[in-house]
């Protein structure tokens, strides 16, 4: 049993990550373009991906938020992950909305569709007052998704979780949300 709900959009299903997603999830995170966009080390492995799935599932249980597996509604194909993230990190700005998709699905609007549904869940279901996105300055694709969803860049700084690189801190308040 999981606290993670299953949600749908026009083209996608956002559902709990399952152990059966491990191969597709690992393959996605090992793609060079995805690894670069997330700054994952070359040593990233299947066991790291498994720990990631376990982390997302645990966060749903403990905090009522986390990342979903994103699948194509018509085919069931694994597209990536998206959702909410609230780590226990002192300098984290707040509830984060994030996404990572297999590069074959970049440019199709899936990240924006999944991010919009995630933000709606944050505001409507868990009654968050604001959401943030933590994005590398060179990750122009994710910045474009953030803008389409309504987030604005409010700061650029080094976070303790990422001590080697400053990240853009993007924010959207409930009052600025336009579903």
N, CA, C and O atoms as a DFTB+ gen file, in Angstrom:
716 C
 N C O
     1  1       0.835      -1.179       0.000
     2  2       0.000       0.000       0.000
     3  2       0.877       1.238       0.000
     4  3       1.943       1.245       0.617
     5  1       0.444       2.275      -0.679
     6  2       1.221       3.500      -0.759
     7  2       0.332       4.717      -0.580
     8  3      -0.855       4.694      -0.906
     9  1       0.922       5.773      -0.060
    10  2       0.209       7.042       0.076
    11  2       0.188       7.791      -1.252
    12  3      -0.486       8.814      -1.375
    13  1       0.908       7.297      -2.231
    14  2       1.029       7.965      -3.524
    15  2      -0.204       7.702      -4.380
    16  3      -0.494       6.553      -4.714
    17  1      -0.932       8.762      -4.736
    18  2      -2.109       8.564      -5.593
    19  2      -1.710       8.400      -7.054
    20  3      -0.585       8.718      -7.438
    21  1      -2.618       7.911      -7.844
    22  2      -2.443       7.866      -9.294
    23  2      -3.279       8.984      -9.885
    24  3      -4.459       9.128      -9.568
    25  1      -2.654       9.775     -10.748
    26  2      -3.313      10.913     -11.383
    27  2      -3.221      10.763     -12.892
    28  3      -2.348      10.057     -13.398
    29  1      -4.108      11.417     -13.605
    30  2      -4.041      11.394     -15.062
    31  2      -4.082      12.821     -15.594
    32  3      -4.582      13.745     -14.952
    33  1      -3.534      12.956     -16.796
    34  2      -3.647      14.185     -17.562
    35  2      -4.181      13.765     -18.924
    36  3      -4.563      12.611     -19.122
    37  1      -4.205      14.687     -19.840
    38  2      -4.710      14.354     -21.173
    39  2      -3.937      13.197     -21.805
    40  3      -4.534      12.313     -22.420
    41  1      -2.609      13.202     -21.653
    42  2      -1.788      12.190     -22.332
    43  2      -1.001      11.287     -21.403
    44  3      -0.379      10.330     -21.864
    45  1      -1.010      11.567     -20.097
    46  2      -0.114      10.880     -19.177
    47  2      -0.840      10.263     -17.996
    48  3      -1.946      10.669     -17.639
    49  1      -0.195       9.276     -17.402
    50  2      -0.591       8.739     -16.102
    51  2       0.581       8.975     -15.163
    52  3       1.717       8.615     -15.474
    53  1       0.305       9.578     -14.016
    54  2       1.294       9.766     -12.959
    55  2       0.910       8.771     -11.876
    56  3      -0.150       8.890     -11.261
    57  1       1.772       7.794     -11.648
    58  2       1.449       6.703     -10.731
    59  2       2.657       6.413      -9.844
    60  3       3.757       6.893     -10.117
    61  1       2.457       5.631      -8.787
    62  2       3.596       5.303      -7.920
    63  2       4.708       4.600      -8.708
    64  3       4.437       3.760      -9.567
    65  1       5.942       4.951      -8.407
    66  2       7.074       4.209      -8.949
    67  2       7.058       2.809      -8.347
    68  3       6.845       2.641      -7.146
    69  1       7.284       1.818      -9.184
    70  2       7.267       0.421      -8.761
    71  2       8.630      -0.210      -9.020
    72  3       9.414       0.295      -9.824
    73  1       8.905      -1.308      -8.340
    74  2      10.155      -2.017      -8.592
    75  2      10.253      -2.449     -10.050
    76  3      11.351      -2.531     -10.600
    77  1       9.116      -2.724     -10.678
    78  2       9.110      -3.121     -12.090
    79  2       9.552      -1.981     -13.017
    80  3       9.820      -2.224     -14.194
    81  1       9.633      -0.746     -12.511
    82  2      10.125       0.399     -13.290
    83  2      11.649       0.497     -13.276
    84  3      12.223       1.319     -13.990
    85  1      12.303      -0.331     -12.471
    86  2      13.733      -0.153     -12.227
    87  2      14.569      -0.144     -13.504
    88  3      15.440       0.713     -13.649
    89  1      14.336      -1.061     -14.423
    90  2      15.143      -1.090     -15.647
    91  2      14.946       0.187     -16.466
    92  3      15.922       0.812     -16.881
    93  1      13.714       0.571     -16.695
    94  2      13.439       1.778     -17.485
    95  2      13.944       3.027     -16.771
    96  3      14.472       3.939     -17.409
    97  1      13.783       3.070     -15.452
    98  2      14.235       4.218     -14.672
    99  2      15.758       4.318     -14.719
   100  3      16.306       5.405     -14.905
   101  1      16.431       3.200     -14.550
   102  2      17.894       3.181     -14.626
   103  2      18.357       3.617     -16.008
   104  3      19.245       4.460     -16.132
   105  1      17.760       3.048     -17.042
   106  2      18.134       3.413     -18.411
   107  2      17.987       4.910     -18.638
   108  3      18.854       5.528     -19.254
   109  1      16.895       5.503     -18.146
   110  2      16.686       6.939     -18.304
   111  2      17.800       7.729     -17.624
   112  3      18.374       8.644     -18.214
   113  1      18.101       7.368     -16.378
   114  2      19.091       8.124     -15.612
   115  2      20.522       7.911     -16.110
   116  3      21.410       8.702     -15.790
   117  1      20.753       6.856     -16.884
   118  2      22.073       6.619     -17.450
   119  2      22.246       7.242     -18.837
   120  3      23.354       7.254     -19.374
   121  1      21.170       7.756     -19.417
   122  2      21.297       8.454     -20.701
   123  2      22.223       9.650     -20.504
   124  3      22.026      10.420     -19.564
   125  1      23.216       9.827     -21.351
   126  2      24.148      10.941     -21.170
   127  2      23.463      12.309     -21.048
   128  3      23.851      13.115     -20.203
   129  1      22.462      12.575     -21.871
   130  2      21.787      13.888     -21.822
   131  2      21.040      14.071     -20.503
   132  3      21.054      15.163     -19.935
   133  1      20.398      13.032     -20.014
   134  2      19.675      13.115     -18.741
   135  2      20.674      13.243     -17.595
   136  3      20.494      14.060     -16.692
   137  1      21.713      12.441     -17.638
   138  2      22.721      12.501     -16.582
   139  2      23.329      13.901     -16.497
   140  3      23.534      14.421     -15.399
   141  1      23.620      14.517     -17.652
   142  2      24.160      15.882     -17.660
   143  2      23.166      16.876     -17.079
   144  3      23.545      17.754     -16.304
   145  1      21.897      16.745     -17.448
   146  2      20.896      17.726     -16.993
   147  2      20.660      17.644     -15.490
   148  3      20.251      18.625     -14.869
   149  1      20.916      16.482     -14.905
   150  2      20.731      16.304     -13.461
   151  2      22.058      16.308     -12.706
   152  3      22.087      16.217     -11.479
   153  1      23.156      16.414     -13.457
   154  2      24.502      16.371     -12.882
   155  2      24.742      15.084     -12.095
   156  3      25.315      15.107     -11.005
   157  1      24.300      13.972     -12.656
   158  2      24.550      12.679     -12.030
   159  2      25.968      12.244     -12.371
   160  3      26.421      12.466     -13.494
   161  1      26.667      11.638     -11.444
   162  2      28.045      11.222     -11.708
   163  2      28.104      10.061     -12.702
   164  3      27.136       9.319     -12.868
   165  1      29.241       9.923     -13.350
   166  2      29.449       8.808     -14.290
   167  2      29.323       7.462     -13.589
   168  3      29.063       6.446     -14.233
   169  1      29.504       7.451     -12.289
   170  2      29.426       6.210     -11.517
   171  2      27.994       5.854     -11.128
   172  3      27.776       4.843     -10.461
   173  1      27.003       6.672     -11.533
   174  2      25.610       6.397     -11.188
   175  2      25.244       5.001     -11.693
   176  3      25.609       4.620     -12.805
   177  1      24.515       4.241     -10.863
   178  2      24.296       2.829     -11.175
   179  2      22.841       2.418     -10.954
   180  3      22.007       3.189     -10.480
   181  1      22.585       1.176     -11.319
   182  2      21.263       0.586     -11.094
   183  2      20.912       0.614      -9.603
   184  3      19.764       0.883      -9.250
   185  1      21.876       0.343      -8.733
   186  2      21.577       0.372      -7.294
   187  2      21.256       1.791      -6.829
   188  3      20.440       1.970      -5.926
   189  1      21.888       2.808      -7.435
   190  2      21.537       4.197      -7.120
   191  2      20.100       4.494      -7.567
   192  3      19.343       5.152      -6.853
   193  1      19.741       4.009      -8.734
   194  2      18.369       4.209      -9.229
   195  2      17.359       3.519      -8.312
   196  3      16.295       4.069      -8.026
   197  1      17.698       2.311      -7.852
   198  2      16.799       1.609      -6.940
   199  2      16.613       2.402      -5.643
   200  3      15.496       2.530      -5.141
   201  1      17.714       2.931      -5.106
   202  2      17.606       3.757      -3.896
   203  2      16.742       4.993      -4.157
   204  3      16.001       5.437      -3.279
   205  1      16.842       5.541      -5.367
   206  2      15.999       6.681      -5.731
   207  2      14.522       6.328      -5.713
   208  3      13.709       7.085      -5.183
   209  1      14.171       5.192      -6.285
   210  2      12.772       4.742      -6.265
   211  2      12.312       4.560      -4.820
   212  3      11.217       4.987      -4.453
   213  1      13.145       3.930      -4.008
   214  2      12.791       3.720      -2.600
   215  2      12.631       5.054      -1.876
   216  3      11.737       5.208      -1.044
   217  1      13.491       6.010      -2.188
   218  2      13.387       7.339      -1.576
   219  2      12.058       8.006      -1.926
   220  3      11.380       8.552      -1.056
   221  1      11.692       7.957      -3.212
   222  2      10.428       8.599      -3.609
   223  2       9.244       7.930      -2.922
   224  3       8.346       8.612      -2.428
   225  1       9.237       6.597      -2.889
   226  2       8.131       5.893      -2.230
   227  2       8.090       6.233      -0.741
   228  3       7.015       6.462      -0.187
   229  1       9.242       6.266      -0.098
   230  2       9.299       6.609       1.317
   231  2       8.836       8.022       1.587
   232  3       8.170       8.278       2.590
   233  1       9.180       8.945       0.700
   234  2       8.747      10.325       0.898
   235  2       7.225      10.443       0.819
   236  3       6.618      11.219       1.557
   237  1       6.616       9.671      -0.078
   238  2       5.155       9.665      -0.138
   239  2       4.575       9.214       1.199
   240  3       3.633       9.820       1.708
   241  1       5.132       8.162       1.757
   242  2       4.620       7.636       3.023
   243  2       4.820       8.610       4.178
   244  3       3.934       8.782       5.015
   245  1       5.984       9.243       4.216
   246  2       6.325      10.097       5.354
   247  2       5.824      11.530       5.232
   248  3       5.491      12.158       6.237
   249  1       5.768      12.054       4.003
   250  2       5.466      13.477       3.831
   251  2       4.267      13.760       2.939
   252  3       3.859      14.913       2.799
   253  1       3.706      12.739       2.346
   254  2       2.537      12.952       1.493
   255  2       2.854      13.631       0.175
   256  3       1.967      14.183      -0.476
   257  1       4.120      13.590      -0.220
   258  2       4.537      14.135      -1.508
   259  2       5.726      13.326      -1.989
   260  3       6.402      12.657      -1.207
   261  1       5.968      13.397      -3.280
   262  2       7.078      12.660      -3.866
   263  2       6.983      12.702      -5.373
   264  3       6.212      13.482      -5.932
   265  1       7.753      11.878      -6.024
   266  2       7.755      11.822      -7.477
   267  2       6.910      10.631      -7.935
   268  3       6.843       9.590      -7.280
   269  1       6.277      10.831      -9.077
   270  2       5.505       9.775      -9.723
   271  2       6.295       9.189     -10.880
   272  3       7.162       9.853     -11.449
   273  1       5.998       7.954     -11.225
   274  2       6.388       7.426     -12.529
   275  2       5.446       8.081     -13.526
   276  3       4.239       8.136     -13.289
   277  1       5.970       8.571     -14.620
   278  2       5.158       9.183     -15.669
   279  2       5.122       8.200     -16.827
   280  3       6.162       7.804     -17.354
   281  1       3.920       7.811     -17.214
   282  2       3.767       6.874     -18.327
   283  2       2.829       7.466     -19.367
   284  3       1.981       8.305     -19.065
   285  1       3.004       7.009     -20.590
   286  2       2.137       7.417     -21.692
   287  2       0.773       6.764     -21.474
   288  3       0.677       5.547     -21.322
   289  1      -0.253       7.564     -21.462
   290  2      -1.601       7.072     -21.158
   291  2      -2.099       6.059     -22.188
   292  3      -2.829       5.131     -21.836
   293  1      -1.717       6.223     -23.444
   294  2      -2.237       5.326     -24.474
   295  2      -1.429       4.038     -24.615
   296  3      -1.980       3.013     -25.015
   297  1      -0.120       4.071     -24.291
   298  2       0.713       2.884     -24.500
   299  2       1.219       2.263     -23.205
   300  3       1.610       1.095     -23.193
   301  1       1.219       3.028     -22.110
   302  2       1.778       2.544     -20.854
   303  2       3.290       2.658     -20.787
   304  3       3.889       2.274     -19.783
   305  1       3.923       3.181     -21.839
   306  2       5.381       3.304     -21.870
   307  2       5.881       4.240     -20.769
   308  3       5.278       5.282     -20.512
   309  1       6.981       3.863     -20.124
   310  2       7.619       4.687     -19.108
   311  2       8.238       5.900     -19.794
   312  3       9.091       5.755     -20.669
   313  1       7.807       7.093     -19.396
   314  2       8.279       8.344     -19.982
   315  2       9.345       8.977     -19.084
   316  3      10.310       9.563     -19.576
   317  1       9.166       8.856     -17.767
   318  2      10.106       9.460     -16.827
   319  2       9.512       9.545     -15.440
   320  3       8.686       8.721     -15.047
   321  1       9.946      10.559     -14.699
   322  2       9.390      10.811     -13.379
   323  2       9.128      12.297     -13.243
   324  3       9.785      13.119     -13.882
   325  1       8.166      12.632     -12.408
   326  2       7.843      14.032     -12.121
   327  2       7.079      14.066     -10.810
   328  3       6.507      13.065     -10.377
   329  1       7.080      15.223     -10.194
   330  2       6.301      15.365      -8.977
   331  2       6.907      16.347      -8.012
   332  3       7.501      17.353      -8.400
   333  1       6.747      16.037      -6.757
   334  2       7.098      16.960      -5.675
   335  2       8.202      16.369      -4.813
   336  3       8.323      15.151      -4.679
   337  1       9.006      17.256      -4.227
   338  2      10.165      16.819      -3.444
   339  2      10.312      17.753      -2.254
   340  3      10.369      18.973      -2.404
   341  1      10.372      17.162      -1.080
   342  2      10.537      17.950       0.143
   343  2      11.602      17.279       1.014
   344  3      11.271      16.598       1.985
   345  1      12.879      17.471       0.668
   346  2      13.940      16.810       1.430
   347  2      14.159      17.462       2.791
   348  3      13.728      18.588       3.038
   349  1      14.819      16.748       3.640
   350  2      15.173      17.274       4.971
   351  2      16.553      17.914       4.853
   352  3      17.555      17.346       5.287
   353  1      16.587      19.095       4.264
   354  2      17.818      19.843       4.032
   355  2      17.565      21.274       4.495
   356  3      16.626      21.923       4.031
   357  1      18.391      21.762       5.399
   358  2      18.149      23.054       6.049
   359  2      18.013      24.216       5.071
   360  3      17.168      25.087       5.278
   361  1      18.816      24.253       4.015
   362  2      18.771      25.410       3.116
   363  2      17.927      25.171       1.862
   364  3      18.002      25.946       0.909
   365  1      17.124      24.102       1.859
   366  2      16.232      23.844       0.717
   367  2      15.104      24.864       0.772
   368  3      14.560      25.104       1.850
   369  1      14.734      25.475      -0.351
   370  2      13.763      26.570      -0.292
   371  2      12.338      26.170       0.069
   372  3      11.583      27.004       0.569
   373  1      11.950      24.927      -0.166
   374  2      10.585      24.500       0.137
   375  2      10.186      23.331      -0.745
   376  3      11.039      22.626      -1.283
   377  1       8.896      23.134      -0.887
   378  2       8.366      22.038      -1.692
   379  2       8.760      22.255      -3.153
   380  3       8.395      23.256      -3.768
   381  1       9.513      21.295      -3.692
   382  2       9.999      21.429      -5.067
   383  2       9.131      20.645      -6.031
   384  3       8.699      19.533      -5.729
   385  1       8.878      21.225      -7.188
   386  2       8.288      20.494      -8.298
   387  2       9.428      20.211      -9.270
   388  3      10.184      21.112      -9.631
   389  1       9.545      18.949      -9.691
   390  2      10.642      18.573     -10.569
   391  2      10.225      17.505     -11.558
   392  3       9.147      16.920     -11.451
   393  1      11.091      17.264     -12.517
   394  2      10.801      16.315     -13.581
   395  2      12.099      15.831     -14.185
   396  3      13.103      16.543     -14.182
   397  1      12.074      14.620     -14.702
   398  2      13.178      14.045     -15.477
   399  2      12.545      13.058     -16.444
   400  3      11.852      12.129     -16.031
   401  1      12.783      13.263     -17.723
   402  2      12.173      12.421     -18.745
   403  2      13.239      11.777     -19.613
   404  3      14.331      12.317     -19.790
   405  1      12.901      10.606     -20.153
   406  2      13.767       9.987     -21.147
   407  2      13.930      10.984     -22.295
   408  3      12.956      11.614     -22.707
   409  1      15.136      11.132     -22.806
   410  2      15.392      12.174     -23.806
   411  2      14.574      11.986     -25.085
   412  3      14.311      12.958     -25.794
   413  1      14.176      10.772     -25.383
   414  2      13.339      10.536     -26.563
   415  2      11.992      11.256     -26.428
   416  3      11.306      11.483     -27.425
   417  1      11.621      11.607     -25.212
   418  2      10.342      12.287     -24.976
   419  2      10.492      13.788     -24.760
   420  3       9.500      14.473     -24.510
   421  1      11.694      14.303     -24.851
   422  2      11.893      15.749     -24.737
   423  2      11.241      16.438     -25.933
   424  3      11.228      15.899     -27.040
   425  1      10.711      17.613     -25.703
   426  2      10.128      18.399     -26.784
   427  2       8.697      18.035     -27.128
   428  3       8.145      18.582     -28.082
   429  1       8.083      17.140     -26.392
   430  2       6.698      16.727     -26.664
   431  2       5.683      17.404     -25.745
   432  3       4.476      17.215     -25.896
   433  1       6.180      18.193     -24.791
   434  2       5.287      18.848     -23.842
   435  2       4.939      17.995     -22.639
   436  3       4.151      18.416     -21.792
   437  1       5.514      16.798     -22.547
   438  2       5.203      15.921     -21.417
   439  2       5.678      16.497     -20.079
   440  3       4.971      16.399     -19.076
   441  1       6.871      17.094     -20.062
   442  2       7.380      17.656     -18.803
   443  2       6.454      18.764     -18.306
   444  3       6.148      18.834     -17.115
   445  1       6.013      19.621     -19.210
   446  2       5.103      20.698     -18.824
   447  2       3.775      20.136     -18.329
   448  3       3.239      20.604     -17.325
   449  1       3.250      19.148     -19.017
   450  2       1.977      18.529     -18.636
   451  2       2.084      17.880     -17.255
   452  3       1.197      18.047     -16.418
   453  1       3.161      17.147     -17.023
   454  2       3.356      16.494     -15.720
   455  2       3.626      17.528     -14.624
   456  3       3.132      17.385     -13.505
   457  1       4.399      18.556     -14.932
   458  2       4.690      19.601     -13.940
   459  2       3.424      20.360     -13.565
   460  3       3.198      20.641     -12.388
   461  1       2.601      20.694     -14.547
   462  2       1.332      21.395     -14.248
   463  2       0.445      20.554     -13.319
   464  3      -0.155      21.075     -12.379
   465  1       0.375      19.262     -13.596
   466  2      -0.467      18.394     -12.760
   467  2       0.125      18.284     -11.363
   468  3      -0.612      18.222     -10.379
   469  1       1.446      18.260     -11.270
   470  2       2.127      18.204      -9.968
   471  2       1.860      19.472      -9.168
   472  3       1.587      19.406      -7.970
   473  1       1.937      20.622      -9.824
   474  2       1.670      21.896      -9.141
   475  2       0.213      21.953      -8.697
   476  3      -0.076      22.392      -7.584
   477  1      -0.702      21.518      -9.547
   478  2      -2.114      21.485      -9.155
   479  2      -2.307      20.608      -7.927
   480  3      -3.054      20.967      -7.016
   481  1      -1.640      19.467      -7.898
   482  2      -1.722      18.589      -6.730
   483  2      -1.179      19.302      -5.488
   484  3      -1.769      19.210      -4.412
   485  1      -0.065      20.004      -5.636
   486  2       0.535      20.725      -4.506
   487  2      -0.439      21.762      -3.940
   488  3      -0.614      21.847      -2.724
   489  1      -1.066      22.541      -4.804
   490  2      -1.953      23.606      -4.338
   491  2      -3.339      23.096      -3.932
   492  3      -3.895      23.544      -2.930
   493  1      -3.892      22.169      -4.701
   494  2      -5.274      21.723      -4.459
   495  2      -5.383      20.596      -3.436
   496  3      -6.326      20.570      -2.645
   497  1      -4.437      19.673      -3.445
   498  2      -4.571      18.485      -2.613
   499  2      -3.792      18.560      -1.297
   500  3      -4.289      18.136      -0.254
   501  1      -2.581      19.096      -1.349
   502  2      -1.828      19.182      -0.091
   503  2      -1.751      20.620       0.426
   504  3      -1.079      20.906       1.417
   505  1      -2.453      21.513      -0.270
   506  2      -2.647      22.897       0.179
   507  2      -1.348      23.642       0.454
   508  3      -1.239      24.379       1.434
   509  1      -0.366      23.442      -0.419
   510  2       0.890      24.189      -0.332
   511  2       0.624      25.652      -0.671
   512  3      -0.272      25.954      -1.460
   513  1       1.383      26.546      -0.090
   514  2       1.273      27.969      -0.394
   515  2       2.183      28.382      -1.541
   516  3       1.933      29.385      -2.208
   517  1       3.247      27.601      -1.769
   518  2       4.192      27.901      -2.830
   519  2       4.953      26.640      -3.205
   520  3       5.050      25.694      -2.423
   521  1       5.487      26.647      -4.416
   522  2       6.368      25.569      -4.868
   523  2       7.611      26.201      -5.479
   524  3       7.601      27.353      -5.912
   525  1       8.672      25.421      -5.502
   526  2       9.947      25.859      -6.042
   527  2      10.442      24.830      -7.042
   528  3      10.002      23.680      -7.038
   529  1      11.355      25.250      -7.890
   530  2      12.087      24.332      -8.745
   531  2      13.556      24.715      -8.634
   532  3      13.903      25.896      -8.667
   533  1      14.405      23.721      -8.504
   534  2      15.840      23.921      -8.379
   535  2      16.443      23.488      -9.713
   536  3      16.428      22.304     -10.046
   537  1      16.981      24.456     -10.484
   538  2      17.400      24.176     -11.856
   539  2      18.798      24.720     -12.111
   540  3      19.104      25.861     -11.764
   541  1      19.636      23.901     -12.715
   542  2      20.968      24.348     -13.100
   543  2      20.870      25.495     -14.108
   544  3      20.008      25.465     -14.986
   545  1      21.726      26.492     -13.998
   546  2      21.661      27.641     -14.911
   547  2      21.767      27.271     -16.390
   548  3      21.195      27.959     -17.236
   549  1      22.487      26.198     -16.716
   550  2      22.623      25.822     -18.124
   551  2      21.485      24.927     -18.627
   552  3      21.435      24.613     -19.816
   553  1      20.577      24.515     -17.746
   554  2      19.499      23.621     -18.150
   555  2      18.329      24.446     -18.705
   556  3      17.312      24.648     -18.042
   557  1      18.512      24.904     -19.926
   558  2      17.525      25.793     -20.557
   559  2      16.184      25.104     -20.806
   560  3      15.138      25.750     -20.751
   561  1      16.206      23.813     -21.075
   562  2      14.945      23.093     -21.304
   563  2      14.072      23.107     -20.042
   564  3      12.872      23.374     -20.111
   565  1      14.687      22.816     -18.891
   566  2      13.911      22.831     -17.643
   567  2      13.486      24.237     -17.272
   568  3      12.405      24.429     -16.715
   569  1      14.313      25.218     -17.570
   570  2      13.919      26.605     -17.319
   571  2      12.684      26.968     -18.147
   572  3      11.786      27.656     -17.661
   573  1      12.645      26.507     -19.388
   574  2      11.485      26.773     -20.243
   575  2      10.227      26.104     -19.687
   576  3       9.146      26.690     -19.713
   577  1      10.371      24.880     -19.186
   578  2       9.221      24.206     -18.555
   579  2       8.762      25.014     -17.348
   580  3       7.567      25.256     -17.179
   581  1       9.705      25.432     -16.509
   582  2       9.360      26.213     -15.319
   583  2       8.574      27.469     -15.704
   584  3       7.563      27.788     -15.078
   585  1       9.039      28.177     -16.729
   586  2       8.332      29.392     -17.168
   587  2       6.915      29.064     -17.649
   588  3       5.965      29.772     -17.315
   589  1       6.775      27.985     -18.440
   590  2       5.455      27.616     -18.958
   591  2       4.480      27.286     -17.831
   592  3       3.280      27.537     -17.945
   593  1       5.001      26.726     -16.745
   594  2       4.156      26.358     -15.608
   595  2       3.827      27.585     -14.746
   596  3       2.867      27.568     -13.975
   597  1       4.630      28.645     -14.882
   598  2       4.358      29.867     -14.135
   599  2       5.397      30.215     -13.085
   600  3       5.239      31.204     -12.370
   601  1       6.460      29.421     -12.977
   602  2       7.515      29.722     -12.007
   603  2       8.393      30.857     -12.526
   604  3       8.558      31.032     -13.733
   605  1       8.949      31.618     -11.596
   606  2       9.868      32.713     -11.924
   607  2      11.159      32.532     -11.148
   608  3      11.154      32.072     -10.006
   609  1      12.266      32.898     -11.781
   610  2      13.565      32.831     -11.126
   611  2      13.627      33.892     -10.035
   612  3      13.417      35.076     -10.298
   613  1      13.917      33.459      -8.798
   614  2      13.971      34.399      -7.670
   615  2      15.350      34.472      -7.032
   616  3      15.620      35.395      -6.263
   617  1      16.233      33.518      -7.332
   618  2      17.551      33.507      -6.706
   619  2      18.451      32.529      -7.451
   620  3      17.969      31.605      -8.106
   621  1      19.742      32.736      -7.348
   622  2      20.740      31.783      -7.825
   623  2      21.731      31.633      -6.688
   624  3      22.349      32.606      -6.256
   625  1      21.881      30.389      -6.198
   626  2      22.784      30.187      -5.068
   627  2      23.244      28.741      -4.984
   628  3      22.681      27.844      -5.611
   629  1      24.273      28.550      -4.196
   630  2      24.794      27.216      -3.914
   631  2      23.979      26.653      -2.746
   632  3      23.779      27.323      -1.732
   633  1      23.522      25.432      -2.904
   634  2      22.785      24.727      -1.853
   635  2      23.699      23.664      -1.251
   636  3      24.583      23.145      -1.932
   637  1      23.492      23.348      -0.001
   638  2      24.352      22.355       0.651
   639  2      24.286      20.993      -0.033
   640  3      25.252      20.231       0.015
   641  1      23.161      20.679      -0.666
   642  2      23.023      19.406      -1.381
   643  2      23.835      19.381      -2.672
   644  3      24.172      18.310      -3.177
   645  1      24.144      20.554      -3.200
   646  2      24.897      20.693      -4.447
   647  2      26.005      21.727      -4.245
   648  3      25.935      22.819      -4.809
   649  1      27.025      21.400      -3.451
   650  2      28.022      22.408      -3.056
   651  2      28.952      22.875      -4.170
   652  3      29.671      23.859      -3.997
   653  1      28.950      22.190      -5.304
   654  2      29.885      22.546      -6.372
   655  2      29.331      23.527      -7.390
   656  3      30.093      24.087      -8.178
   657  1      28.024      23.749      -7.391
   658  2      27.412      24.550      -8.447
   659  2      26.226      25.345      -7.918
   660  3      25.393      24.819      -7.180
   661  1      26.159      26.601      -8.299
   662  2      24.970      27.399      -7.981
   663  2      23.805      26.912      -8.844
   664  3      23.983      26.543     -10.005
   665  1      22.640      26.918      -8.263
   666  2      21.416      26.540      -8.962
   667  2      20.447      27.710      -8.955
   668  3      20.458      28.540      -8.046
   669  1      19.615      27.762      -9.978
   670  2      18.531      28.735      -9.992
   671  2      17.412      28.254      -9.089
   672  3      17.043      27.079      -9.108
   673  1      16.877      29.168      -8.300
   674  2      15.729      28.875      -7.443
   675  2      14.517      29.549      -8.096
   676  3      14.440      30.776      -8.167
   677  1      13.595      28.747      -8.561
   678  2      12.392      29.215      -9.244
   679  2      11.222      29.060      -8.293
   680  3      11.172      28.086      -7.542
   681  1      10.277      29.992      -8.303
   682  2       9.172      29.991      -7.345
   683  2       7.848      30.298      -8.031
   684  3       7.782      31.059      -8.996
   685  1       6.795      29.680      -7.501
   686  2       5.416      29.994      -7.879
   687  2       4.582      29.948      -6.613
   688  3       4.549      28.928      -5.925
   689  1       3.908      31.044      -6.299
   690  2       2.996      31.087      -5.168
   691  2       1.584      30.730      -5.597
   692  3       1.219      30.852      -6.766
   693  1       0.811      30.294      -4.639
   694  2      -0.587      29.942      -4.913
   695  2      -1.314      31.078      -5.617
   696  3      -2.125      30.844      -6.513
   697  1      -1.018      32.320      -5.206
   698  2      -1.702      33.488      -5.786
   699  2      -1.342      33.709      -7.249
   700  3      -2.082      34.394      -7.955
   701  1      -0.247      33.162      -7.723
   702  2       0.159      33.312      -9.121
   703  2      -0.186      32.125      -9.992
   704  3       0.062      32.142     -11.198
   705  1      -0.757      31.092      -9.389
   706  2      -1.066      29.847     -10.113
   707  2      -2.270      30.040     -11.016
   708  3      -3.318      30.531     -10.596
   709  1      -2.091      29.640     -12.272
   710  2      -3.186      29.670     -13.235
   711  2      -3.316      28.294     -13.851
   712  3      -2.585      27.954     -14.782
   713  1      -4.241      27.500     -13.337
   714  2      -4.392      26.109     -13.825
   715  2      -4.751      26.035     -15.303
   716  3      -4.908      24.942     -15.847
